[in-house]
C-alpha cells in the first residue's frame, strides 16, 4: 500500500512538472542543487555578469627550493568543476556590469594622467595639458539639431541634381531620428565616409607626428632629438557623431624627457602646444591608393577643431580634470548600436545588413563597406570585417605608453583588493597554472538570478550617487 501511494505521489509530481515552463523547471533544478549557494556566490562575485566565461584548472605557488606549497587553488570542488569569470565586454548594451566596471577603470586611467595617482606623480597637474576635439570632414549635408534654431534655412529654396531640397527649415529636437541623416542620400559621399573611418587611425598617427614636428621646429631642435627635451603624451577616445562619423576627443600633455611628473622645458608652454595642435590638424592627411571604383582620395580632419586648456579646479576657461575623465568614461562603455552608428556584432552578408535595425543612412554606410571590401585593392583594409562599425577598426580608447597606468594594472589592483591583498610571491617562489575554457553563458534560470543580482547592484550604485549628491557620507 505504501509503495502504491509513493508511486502515485511520484506520478503526480511528474505531472505537475510537465505543466511548468522550462524556466520554472530549470529554477527547481538549480535551487535544489547542493552546490547552489557556492554557484550563487560566484555570480555575485562577478556582479551578475550577463555572459560569464567558465574556466577549469588550478594554480599552485610553491617555494622553489623546498617545494613547500605557499598557496593553491583548484576548481575541483567548484560547481561543475569550473569557475565563473567576467566576460569583460566594455559595452553596457552587451553586459551592464562589465561595462560599468570598464567605465570606472577608464575614469581612473584618464584621471591619473591629469591629476596623478596610480603610480603617476601629482606633478602632472602642473604640465601643459589640452582637451582637443578633432572631427571628420563633411561628406554631405545632414539634418542638424541647433538648440531651437532651424536646421538649414535657405531663402532661395533650391534642389540638388536629384531633385531634393538642399535646405531644411525645420527645428529638430536632439533625439529626433532625422538628425544626422543626409538631406540627399544620392549626393552623400558614402565612399569617402567609410574610407575616412578605415584610415582614421593612420590619420591620428600623422597628427601626433605633426604635433611633435611643430614643437621641435619651434624650439629649433632636430625632430629626432625632441625626446631628449620633452615627451608628448596623450589619451584619445573615439566617438560617433549623429551623422555616424567618428570624431576624436583627446587629452594631450607635455612632459619632460623622464615622462609623467618630469617638468617640461620652459619653452614648452600650453600656448605653444595649442599652436602645434592647430598646425597639425590642418596639415595631417592620408592619401588612399587610387582605385577605379572611387578615384583618388586624400583624407584629412574636418574644419571644426576645439582646443581648450584643462584646469585642475573649476572656474577656468576649460574643462576640469574630473570633467574630462568623466566624459571619456561615460562614452567608452557605449556600443555602436547605442549611438545609432552601427551594430555591436559583425555582419556576414548583405542580407545581415539589410535586416539590421538601423537607419537607412547607417545601412548605406555598412553596404558601402561591404562593396568596397570586395575589391582587391581594399583587401588589406578588411572593410567587410568592420562593416558593422562602418569601417572604423580602431580601439575606442588608446593612449601613449607614458600617459598613465594601464587597464591591466587596474584590474590586477582590483583583484588584489578583492582577495584581501596581493597574492603571496617572492624571489624564491614559482607559480604553476593550468587553465582551460569550460563554457560560457547561463541556463534560463541562472540568467534570471544573474539579472536580479545586476539590478540590485545598479540600484545600490544609484542610491550611493544620490547620497553623495545630497552631501551624505557612506562607508564604501
C-alpha positions as CSV (number, residue, x, y, z in Angstrom):
1,X,0.0,0.0,0.0
2,X,2.8,2.4,0.9
3,X,4.6,1.6,-2.3
4,X,1.4,2.3,-4.3
5,X,1.0,5.7,-2.5
6,X,4.6,6.5,-3.2
7,X,4.2,5.7,-6.8
8,X,1.1,7.8,-7.1
9,X,2.8,10.8,-5.4
10,X,5.7,10.4,-7.9
11,X,3.4,10.4,-10.9
12,X,1.5,13.4,-9.5
13,X,4.8,15.2,-9.1
14,X,5.9,14.4,-12.6
15,X,2.5,15.6,-14.0
16,X,2.9,18.9,-12.1
17,X,6.4,19.3,-13.5
18,X,5.1,18.8,-17.1
19,X,2.8,21.8,-16.6
20,X,5.7,24.1,-15.6
21,X,7.6,26.2,-18.1
22,X,11.2,25.4,-19.0
23,X,12.4,28.3,-16.8
24,X,10.4,27.0,-13.8
25,X,11.8,23.5,-14.2
26,X,15.3,24.9,-14.5
27,X,14.7,27.0,-11.4
28,X,13.7,24.0,-9.4
29,X,16.8,22.1,-10.6
30,X,19.1,25.0,-9.7
31,X,17.9,25.8,-6.2
32,X,17.8,22.1,-5.3
33,X,21.4,21.6,-6.3
34,X,23.6,21.1,-3.2
35,X,26.2,23.5,-4.7
36,X,23.7,26.2,-5.4
37,X,24.9,28.5,-2.6
38,X,28.5,28.3,-4.0
39,X,27.3,29.0,-7.6
40,X,25.3,32.0,-6.3
41,X,28.4,33.3,-4.5
42,X,30.4,33.0,-7.8
43,X,27.8,35.0,-9.7
44,X,27.7,37.7,-7.0
45,X,31.5,37.9,-7.2
46,X,31.3,38.8,-10.9
47,X,28.4,41.2,-10.3
48,X,25.8,39.3,-12.2
49,X,27.8,39.4,-15.5
50,X,25.5,38.9,-18.4
51,X,27.8,36.5,-20.3
52,X,30.2,34.8,-18.0
53,X,33.2,32.7,-19.1
54,X,33.8,29.4,-17.3
55,X,37.4,28.1,-16.6
56,X,38.6,24.9,-15.2
57,X,42.0,24.3,-13.7
58,X,44.3,25.2,-10.9
59,X,47.1,27.5,-9.7
60,X,49.8,26.4,-7.3
61,X,52.5,28.7,-5.8
62,X,55.4,26.9,-4.1
63,X,58.8,27.5,-2.7
64,X,61.3,26.9,-5.4
65,X,63.9,25.4,-3.1
66,X,61.9,23.3,-0.7
67,X,58.9,22.6,-2.8
68,X,56.6,23.7,0.0
69,X,53.2,24.9,-1.3
70,X,52.7,28.6,-0.4
71,X,49.2,28.8,-1.8
72,X,46.9,26.9,-4.2
73,X,43.5,27.0,-5.8
74,X,41.6,24.4,-7.8
75,X,38.2,24.3,-9.4
76,X,37.8,20.6,-8.4
77,X,35.3,21.5,-5.6
78,X,33.5,24.2,-7.5
79,X,30.0,23.7,-9.1
80,X,30.6,21.8,-12.3
81,X,34.3,21.9,-11.5
82,X,34.6,25.3,-13.1
83,X,34.9,28.9,-12.1
84,X,32.8,31.8,-13.5
85,X,34.8,34.9,-14.6
86,X,33.6,38.2,-16.1
87,X,33.1,38.5,-19.9
88,X,34.9,41.8,-19.7
89,X,32.8,43.4,-22.5
90,X,33.1,47.2,-22.4
91,X,29.6,47.8,-23.9
92,X,26.8,48.3,-21.4
93,X,24.4,47.2,-24.1
94,X,26.0,43.8,-24.0
95,X,26.9,43.5,-20.3
96,X,25.8,46.3,-18.0
97,X,28.0,45.2,-15.1
98,X,31.2,44.7,-17.1
99,X,30.5,47.9,-19.0
100,X,30.1,49.8,-15.7
101,X,33.4,48.4,-14.4
102,X,35.2,49.3,-17.7
103,X,33.9,52.8,-17.5
104,X,35.2,53.1,-13.9
105,X,38.6,51.8,-15.0
106,X,38.7,54.3,-17.9
107,X,37.8,57.1,-15.5
108,X,40.8,56.2,-13.2
109,X,43.1,55.7,-16.2
110,X,42.3,59.1,-17.7
111,X,42.2,61.0,-14.4
112,X,45.5,59.6,-13.2
113,X,47.1,61.1,-16.3
114,X,45.6,64.5,-15.3
115,X,45.7,64.6,-11.5
116,X,48.2,61.9,-10.6
117,X,47.7,58.6,-8.7
118,X,48.0,55.0,-9.8
119,X,51.8,55.4,-9.9
120,X,51.6,58.7,-11.7
121,X,53.1,61.7,-9.8
122,X,50.7,64.5,-8.8
123,X,53.0,66.9,-10.6
124,X,51.3,66.1,-13.9
125,X,48.7,68.8,-12.8
126,X,51.4,71.4,-13.4
127,X,52.2,70.3,-17.0
128,X,50.7,71.9,-20.2
129,X,47.5,70.0,-20.9
130,X,44.9,70.4,-23.6
131,X,41.5,68.8,-24.3
132,X,41.3,68.5,-28.1
133,X,38.4,67.6,-30.3
134,X,39.2,66.5,-33.9
135,X,36.3,65.9,-36.3
136,X,35.8,64.2,-39.6
137,X,35.3,66.4,-42.7
138,X,31.9,66.9,-44.3
139,X,30.7,64.2,-46.6
140,X,27.4,65.9,-47.4
141,X,24.7,68.0,-45.8
142,X,22.8,66.3,-43.0
143,X,19.9,67.4,-40.8
144,X,21.1,69.1,-37.6
145,X,20.0,69.9,-34.1
146,X,20.8,73.5,-33.3
147,X,19.1,74.0,-30.0
148,X,15.9,75.8,-31.1
149,X,17.3,77.1,-34.4
150,X,16.2,76.0,-37.9
151,X,18.2,73.1,-39.4
152,X,19.5,74.5,-42.7
153,X,17.4,77.6,-43.7
154,X,17.7,78.8,-47.3
155,X,15.9,81.9,-48.6
156,X,16.2,80.8,-52.2
157,X,15.0,77.2,-51.6
158,X,16.6,75.2,-54.4
159,X,17.0,71.5,-55.1
160,X,20.0,69.3,-55.8
161,X,20.7,67.5,-59.0
162,X,18.5,64.6,-57.7
163,X,15.5,66.9,-57.2
164,X,15.7,67.0,-53.4
165,X,15.7,70.2,-51.3
166,X,19.2,71.5,-50.4
167,X,17.8,73.2,-47.3
168,X,15.7,72.4,-44.3
169,X,13.6,74.9,-42.3
170,X,12.5,72.6,-39.5
171,X,13.6,73.0,-35.9
172,X,14.7,69.5,-34.9
173,X,14.8,68.0,-31.4
174,X,18.0,66.5,-30.2
175,X,16.7,62.9,-30.1
176,X,14.8,63.1,-33.4
177,X,15.6,60.2,-35.7
178,X,16.1,62.5,-38.7
179,X,19.0,64.3,-37.1
180,X,22.3,63.2,-38.7
181,X,20.5,61.8,-41.8
182,X,21.6,63.2,-45.2
183,X,19.4,65.7,-47.0
184,X,20.0,63.8,-50.1
185,X,21.4,60.2,-49.8
186,X,22.4,60.3,-53.5
187,X,24.6,63.4,-53.0
188,X,26.3,62.0,-49.9
189,X,29.9,60.7,-50.2
190,X,29.5,57.3,-48.6
191,X,32.7,56.1,-50.1
192,X,34.7,59.0,-48.6
193,X,33.0,58.5,-45.3
194,X,33.9,54.8,-44.8
195,X,37.4,55.3,-46.3
196,X,37.9,58.1,-43.7
197,X,36.9,55.7,-41.0
198,X,39.2,53.0,-42.3
199,X,42.2,55.4,-42.3
200,X,41.3,57.3,-39.1
201,X,44.0,55.5,-37.1
202,X,46.7,56.4,-39.6
203,X,45.4,60.0,-39.7
204,X,45.7,60.3,-35.9
205,X,49.3,59.0,-36.2
206,X,50.1,61.6,-38.8
207,X,48.5,64.2,-36.5
208,X,50.7,63.3,-33.4
209,X,53.8,63.2,-35.6
210,X,53.0,66.7,-36.9
211,X,52.5,68.0,-33.3
212,X,56.0,66.7,-32.4
213,X,57.5,68.1,-35.6
214,X,56.0,71.6,-34.9
215,X,57.3,71.6,-31.3
216,X,60.8,70.6,-32.4
217,X,60.8,73.3,-35.1
218,X,59.6,76.0,-32.7
219,X,62.4,75.0,-30.3
220,X,65.0,74.9,-33.0
221,X,66.0,71.3,-32.4
222,X,66.0,68.3,-34.7
223,X,62.8,66.2,-34.7
224,X,64.9,63.1,-33.8
225,X,66.3,65.0,-30.7
226,X,62.9,66.1,-29.3
227,X,62.6,63.1,-26.9
228,X,65.7,64.4,-25.2
229,X,63.8,67.5,-24.2
230,X,60.2,66.5,-23.8
231,X,57.6,63.8,-24.3
232,X,54.1,64.3,-25.9
233,X,51.7,62.1,-24.0
234,X,48.0,61.6,-24.9
235,X,44.8,59.6,-24.3
236,X,42.2,59.5,-27.0
237,X,38.6,58.3,-27.2
238,X,36.7,57.8,-30.5
239,X,33.1,58.9,-30.6
240,X,30.4,58.6,-33.3
241,X,28.6,61.8,-34.1
242,X,24.9,61.9,-35.0
243,X,25.9,61.7,-38.7
244,X,27.6,58.4,-37.8
245,X,31.1,59.8,-38.4
246,X,33.9,59.3,-35.9
247,X,35.5,62.2,-34.1
248,X,38.3,62.1,-31.5
249,X,38.4,63.6,-28.1
250,X,42.0,63.7,-26.8
251,X,44.0,64.7,-23.7
252,X,47.4,66.0,-24.9
253,X,50.1,66.6,-22.3
254,X,53.7,67.8,-22.4
255,X,56.2,66.1,-20.0
256,X,59.9,66.3,-19.5
257,X,62.1,63.6,-21.0
258,X,61.7,61.4,-18.0
259,X,57.9,61.2,-18.6
260,X,55.0,61.9,-16.3
261,X,55.8,64.3,-13.5
262,X,59.0,65.5,-15.0
263,X,58.7,69.2,-15.7
264,X,58.7,70.1,-19.4
265,X,61.1,72.8,-20.7
266,X,60.2,76.4,-20.0
267,X,59.7,77.0,-23.8
268,X,57.1,74.1,-24.0
269,X,54.1,76.1,-22.9
270,X,50.4,75.5,-23.3
271,X,50.3,78.3,-25.9
272,X,52.9,76.6,-28.0
273,X,51.2,73.2,-27.7
274,X,47.9,74.9,-28.8
275,X,49.7,76.3,-31.9
276,X,51.2,72.8,-32.6
277,X,47.8,71.2,-32.4
278,X,46.2,73.7,-34.8
279,X,49.0,73.4,-37.3
280,X,49.0,69.6,-37.1
281,X,45.2,69.4,-37.5
282,X,45.4,71.5,-40.7
283,X,48.4,69.6,-42.2
284,X,47.8,65.9,-41.4
285,X,46.5,63.9,-44.3
286,X,46.5,60.3,-45.7
287,X,46.5,59.6,-49.4
288,X,44.4,56.5,-50.3
289,X,45.8,54.5,-53.3
290,X,43.9,55.2,-56.5
291,X,41.1,52.8,-57.4
292,X,38.9,52.6,-60.4
293,X,35.9,52.3,-58.0
294,X,36.4,55.8,-56.5
295,X,39.4,57.5,-58.0
296,X,41.9,59.2,-55.6
297,X,41.1,60.2,-52.1
298,X,43.1,62.5,-49.8
299,X,41.8,62.2,-46.3
300,X,42.1,64.9,-43.6
301,X,40.4,66.2,-40.5
302,X,37.4,68.5,-40.7
303,X,37.5,72.2,-40.2
304,X,35.8,72.0,-36.8
305,X,38.5,71.9,-34.2
306,X,38.2,72.6,-30.5
307,X,41.3,73.1,-28.3
308,X,40.9,74.0,-24.7
309,X,43.2,74.0,-21.7
310,X,42.4,71.6,-18.9
311,X,42.1,73.1,-15.4
312,X,42.7,71.3,-12.1
313,X,39.8,73.1,-10.5
314,X,36.5,74.6,-11.7
315,X,36.5,78.3,-12.6
316,X,38.8,78.3,-15.6
317,X,38.1,78.7,-19.3
318,X,38.3,75.0,-19.9
319,X,37.1,71.6,-18.5
320,X,38.5,70.3,-15.3
321,X,40.4,67.0,-14.7
322,X,37.3,65.3,-13.3
323,X,35.0,66.6,-16.1
324,X,37.3,65.3,-18.8
325,X,37.8,61.9,-17.2
326,X,34.0,61.5,-16.6
327,X,33.2,62.4,-20.2
328,X,35.6,59.9,-21.6
329,X,34.4,57.2,-19.1
330,X,30.8,57.8,-20.0
331,X,31.3,57.3,-23.7
332,X,33.8,54.5,-23.7
333,X,31.2,52.0,-22.4
334,X,28.7,52.7,-25.1
335,X,28.3,50.4,-28.0
336,X,27.9,51.4,-31.6
337,X,24.3,50.3,-31.5
338,X,23.6,52.6,-28.6
339,X,24.9,55.6,-30.5
340,X,22.9,54.7,-33.6
341,X,26.1,54.3,-35.6
342,X,26.3,50.6,-36.4
343,X,26.0,47.3,-34.7
344,X,27.6,45.6,-31.7
345,X,28.2,42.4,-33.7
346,X,29.8,41.5,-37.0
347,X,27.7,41.0,-40.2
348,X,28.5,38.1,-42.5
349,X,26.5,39.1,-45.6
350,X,24.5,41.8,-47.3
351,X,21.3,40.1,-46.0
352,X,22.5,40.8,-42.5
353,X,23.0,44.4,-43.4
354,X,19.5,44.7,-45.0
355,X,17.9,43.0,-41.9
356,X,19.7,45.2,-39.4
357,X,17.5,47.5,-37.2
358,X,19.4,50.7,-38.2
359,X,18.7,53.9,-40.1
360,X,18.9,53.9,-43.9
361,X,22.0,56.1,-43.6
362,X,23.8,53.6,-41.4
363,X,22.7,50.7,-43.6
364,X,24.1,52.5,-46.7
365,X,27.4,53.0,-44.9
366,X,27.6,49.3,-44.0
367,X,26.7,48.3,-47.5
368,X,29.4,50.6,-48.9
369,X,31.9,48.9,-46.6
370,X,30.7,45.5,-47.9
371,X,31.0,46.6,-51.6
372,X,34.5,48.1,-51.2
373,X,35.6,45.1,-49.2
374,X,35.2,43.0,-52.3
375,X,37.8,45.0,-54.2
376,X,41.3,43.5,-54.4
377,X,42.9,46.9,-53.6
378,X,40.9,47.1,-50.4
379,X,41.8,43.7,-49.2
380,X,44.3,44.9,-46.5
381,X,41.7,47.2,-45.0
382,X,39.3,44.3,-44.2
383,X,36.3,46.5,-44.9
384,X,33.8,43.7,-44.7
385,X,35.1,42.5,-41.3
386,X,34.5,46.0,-39.9
387,X,31.3,46.8,-41.8
388,X,29.3,46.7,-38.5
389,X,31.4,49.6,-37.2
390,X,31.1,51.5,-40.5
391,X,34.8,50.8,-41.5
392,X,36.3,52.0,-38.3
393,X,38.6,49.3,-36.9
394,X,40.5,51.2,-34.2
395,X,40.1,50.9,-30.4
396,X,37.6,53.2,-28.8
397,X,40.3,54.3,-26.3
398,X,44.0,54.5,-26.9
399,X,46.8,56.2,-25.0
400,X,50.6,56.7,-25.3
401,X,52.7,54.4,-23.1
402,X,53.8,57.1,-20.7
403,X,50.4,58.8,-20.2
404,X,49.3,56.9,-17.1
405,X,48.6,53.4,-15.8
406,X,47.1,50.5,-17.8
407,X,43.8,48.6,-17.7
408,X,45.8,45.5,-16.8
409,X,47.3,47.2,-13.8
410,X,43.9,48.5,-12.6
411,X,42.4,45.0,-12.9
412,X,45.3,43.5,-11.0
413,X,44.9,46.0,-8.2
414,X,41.2,45.2,-8.0
415,X,41.9,41.5,-7.9
416,X,44.4,42.1,-5.0
417,X,41.8,44.2,-3.2
418,X,39.1,41.5,-3.5
419,X,41.4,38.7,-2.2
420,X,42.5,40.9,0.7
421,X,46.0,41.7,-0.5
422,X,48.5,40.8,-3.2
423,X,49.0,37.1,-3.9
424,X,52.0,35.7,-2.0
425,X,55.1,36.0,-4.1
426,X,58.8,36.3,-3.6
427,X,62.1,35.8,-5.3
428,X,62.2,32.2,-4.3
429,X,58.7,31.2,-5.3
430,X,57.4,29.6,-8.5
431,X,53.8,29.6,-9.7
432,X,52.4,26.9,-12.0
433,X,48.9,27.4,-13.6
434,X,46.9,25.1,-15.9
435,X,43.6,26.5,-17.1
436,X,41.2,25.7,-19.9
437,X,38.0,27.1,-21.3
438,X,34.9,25.2,-19.9
439,X,31.9,27.0,-21.4
440,X,30.0,30.3,-21.2
441,X,26.6,31.7,-20.6
442,X,23.6,30.7,-18.5
443,X,20.7,28.4,-18.4
444,X,17.3,30.3,-18.3
445,X,17.0,30.2,-14.5
446,X,20.7,31.1,-14.0
447,X,20.1,34.1,-16.3
448,X,17.2,35.3,-14.1
449,X,19.3,35.1,-10.9
450,X,22.2,36.9,-12.6
451,X,19.9,39.7,-13.9
452,X,18.5,40.2,-10.4
453,X,22.0,40.5,-8.9
454,X,23.0,43.0,-11.6
455,X,19.8,45.0,-11.0
456,X,20.4,45.1,-7.2
457,X,23.9,46.3,-7.7
458,X,22.8,49.0,-10.1
459,X,20.1,50.2,-7.6
460,X,22.8,50.3,-4.8
461,X,25.0,52.5,-7.1
462,X,22.1,54.8,-7.8
463,X,21.4,55.2,-4.1
464,X,25.0,56.0,-3.4
465,X,25.1,58.6,-6.1
466,X,22.0,60.2,-4.7
467,X,23.6,60.2,-1.2
468,X,26.8,61.8,-2.5
469,X,24.8,64.5,-4.4
470,X,22.9,65.3,-1.1
471,X,26.1,65.5,0.9
472,X,25.8,62.2,2.7
473,X,28.8,60.1,3.6
474,X,28.8,56.3,3.5
475,X,31.3,53.5,4.1
476,X,32.4,52.2,0.7
